[in-house]
């Protein structure tokens, strides 16, 4: 999926100029990569936001008109957002070659209700909801659907378990990080630990239940009395 953006060269830089641009609905940005020098620009903030609303999200291919003649194919990276206002602050536009692979973060959708939830009262614990992959810019999937309905309590899905589309690989081929797991609720774990603890205490209590010392413990005293 692609979108077209027009970028205008920035002559002035710095925080005051960036604030002025944002007030006018413009987004400060920098374009670099693939043999070109870093170039400070600004783009229309609304057009950029609309581009990210497509299914491709931040992995959408951006055809950027840079000045009057130059055109750059790029991906949006290092997207900075305002800490509490719903607006972008700055973005890096990385020039890419459509014939060369790039790395990207892809959203993971976990589908299905695990057996461990339905039959054992477990909970789904999501460790990672994105996966870093490597692919041609045009082959970057919008998202990946993972079926977790087969998982029992204590089982998980790791990055290496995920079946990737043709032409897509893990950015780190040895990535074995856990993505999602099914666990028991903390209350159930604590209850089980309490039951085990009570069992151990009961065993100790039975030993001393008669209130008398064992023959072994009284062995020395008995022999002394008989000797007298």
C-alpha positions, -999 to +999 in steps of 0.1 A: +000+000+000+013+034-009+006+071-003+018+103-018+032+132+002+047+165-007+077+177+013+091+212+014+127+220+023+132+237+056+156+266+056+153+274+093+156+247+119+154+246+157+127+244+183+110+278+177+107+271+140+094+236+146+067+249+170+056+275+144+053+248+118+032+226+140+008+254+148+003+258+111-006+221+107+028+211+093+050+184+106+088+188+108+107+158+093+140+147+080+146+125+049+178+104+046+191+070+036+202+051+004+231+074-005+214+107+000+223+134+025+200+141+054+175+167+044+153+188+067+118+191+054+082+196+065+050+178+054+013+183+059+005+167+093-031+158+083-020+140+051+006+121+071-019+111+097-043+099+070-015+078+055-009+060+088-047+052+091-045+028+062-042-010+068-004-008+064-001+016+093+035+029+098+048+005+072+030+022+043+052+031+014+055+069+010+061+084-024+076+118-014+078+147-038+109+165-026+111+199-041+101+203-078+121+175-094+132+149-068+110+120-057+119+097-029+104+064-018+105+061+019+092+045+051+082+065+082+104+057+112+111+073+146+076+088+147+076+112+177+043+120+193+034+148+218+034+134+253-002+144+260-017+160+229-029+140+199-004+153+175+029+143+159+061+162+168+086+149+143+092+120+119+122+104+101+115+095+065+139+067+055+146+064+018+144+028+006+150+007-025+120-014-033+143-042-045+161-045-012+148-059+021+142-037+051+133-044+087+098-035+101+076-040+132+044-059+123+013-060+145+003-094+158-034-104+162-040-133+186-071-152+176-092-179+194-098-188+230-071-211+244-080-245+258-062-234+290-087-206+294-119-225+286-110-257+305-085-247+332-094-212+341-062-198+328-055-163+315-039-151+283-007-131+289+005-111+259+043-105+261+048-090+227+021-077+203+045-068+175+071-089+156+103-075+139+105-090+104+126-085+073+111-082+038+109-062+007+090-029+013+062-041-009+060-075+010+057-061+045+024-076+058-001-053+073-004-076+103-001-113+112-029-135+126-019-161+151-042-189+163-038-195+200-069-217+206-047-249+211-027-235+240-030-251+275-019-236+308+019-233+308+022-233+270+032-204+248+040-192+213+075-179+206+086-158+177+101-189+159+068-207+161+050-181+139+045-191+103+054-162+081+042-154+046+065-162+016+092-136+013+091-126+050+116-137+076+124-129+112+148-099+114+167-121+139+166-156+126+175-169+161+147-149+178+130-173+202+113-147+225+079-156+240+051-137+223+021-150+243+015-175+270-014-190+291-010-188+329-031-195+359-045-165+378-024-153+407-051-162+431-052-198+419-014-201+422-014-186+457-043-210+467-023-240+454+008-228+474-013-225+505-027-260+502+008-274+497+020-254+527-008-267+549+000-303+539+036-299+550+026-284+583+001-312+589+028-338+585+050-321+611+021-318+635+013-356+634+048-364+646+043-344+678+006-351+682+010-375+712+029-349+732+055-375+742+091-378+732+100-406+709+119-437+723+150-426+704+149-392+722+145-409+756+172-435+751+199-418+771+177-410+801+164-446+803+198-461+803+210-438+830+181-447+853+187-484+849+223-479+856+215-463+889 
